Amino acid sequence: MGIITRPEALESSFLPEKLLHREKEIEALNSIVVEPLVRGNSAFAVVFGPPGTGKTVTCKHVVKQPGEWIGVYENFLAFGSIKNLLRDVLLRVGRVTLPGGMNMESQFRALKSYQSRTGKKLLLVIDECLNAFRDKKGIYNLLRANELHSLDIAVIFVSVDNPFLVMLSGTDRRLFSPGMIKFQKYSTDELEGILQNRYSTACRTGSVSPETLRFIAETASGSGSARVAIELLQKSAYLAAHRSSDTVDPEDVRAAMAFINPYLTESKLSELDFTDLIILLAVCRSLGSQPETGVTAVRETLDIACEEYGISRLEPHAVYGGLRELERMGLIESRLEKPDRDMGPTKIIRLSDVPAALLREKIETLIRTVS
């Protein structure tokens, strides 16, 4: 049996029926842009924030809402000028043929004609918009389309950086008073909810355990990006299928992370002394295919490794010092966990960007070389 049943639901272009954890942003866009447009007022919003925080999918969701407008999504990188972008908008709203020398004023007249004929206002999303503000004439006409061309239009500008601060001169800023909506990174819990939703849509039931979904969310939490989390789920499933497994385990997730965000593991390993190498080997052996392990299990495994390689058992202070060095170098991650009130906190250790089996193999090769 395959793991992925609906591959399109794990693609970046997929638009889910319900957006999780962006309800406030949808409400803000409706209040700032959609409601004024329905009342006959032009309105503008700037949406910005780190990659993978749901900016594009949220704006696409807003323009697809049923209402007294036609919604058009455009990515400015495909056009290079407002005039070229408006040409595509006209094609999208049904203007099949366009005169080759059609200037910008004619484009706005054509859009106004469409509006008069259909009664539909225009809700436009311009993604990757930063360079749009370099087109001074185009942006001026777009921002004053109601005043200059009697066109009822609302525009949502989308960018990683805030174009209002980066690109606009003082004069432009006086003309442009948009609503500002900053998208924040997703939390680990939010990423887990998004993954659960995509998993239930795209994958066979039982193919990814709740623990593995949580591990994917924690692995992606550094970026706070739903795009990274979903890509991890997708690649993990394909890697599990490649090894003829019906289920995804944490080793698949670590291997997927190595594809998405490779690190120079070999160069980091070359900086370790023998003691640190053997401690990292114990971490890998203790982990196996689990998402994480405890320091007690690592010490037990380390004792066996020391005996195997003919060296004395390491004292606790040396083990903890080695683990701190491995964490400083980014080779492992850790957190403190308190199992219950009667016991002190214990150190929980994990790998996220390289499979434990692969790292174990590299370390064993290095140890054979130096010993």
BELKAJO-V814477 format. One record per run of one state. SS is the DSSP state (a for helix, b for strand, c for the rest). FROM is the first residue (numbers start at 1). LEN is the number of residues. If there is no record, write none. Layout:
BEGIN
SS&FROM&LEN / SS&FROM&LEN
END
This chain:
BEGIN
c&1&3 / b&4&1 / c&5&2 / a&7&4 / c&11&12 / a&23&16 / c&39&4 / b&43&7 / c&50&5 / a&55&9 / c&64&5 / b&69&7 / a&76&3 / c&79&3 / a&82&11 / c&93&11 / a&104&15 / c&119&2 / b&121&7 / c&128&2 / a&130&5 / c&135&1 / a&136&8 / c&144&1 / a&145&5 / c&150&3 / b&153&7 / c&160&3 / a&163&4 / c&167&3 / a&170&6 / c&176&3 / b&179&5 / c&184&4 / a&188&15 / b&203&1 / c&204&4 / b&208&1 / c&209&1 / a&210&11 / c&221&5 / a&226&17 / c&243&5 / b&248&1 / c&249&1 / a&250&11 / c&261&4 / a&265&6 / c&271&3 / a&274&14 / c&288&5 / b&293&2 / a&295&14 / c&309&7 / a&316&13 / c&329&4 / b&333&5 / c&338&8 / b&346&5 / c&351&5 / a&356&15 / c&371&1
END
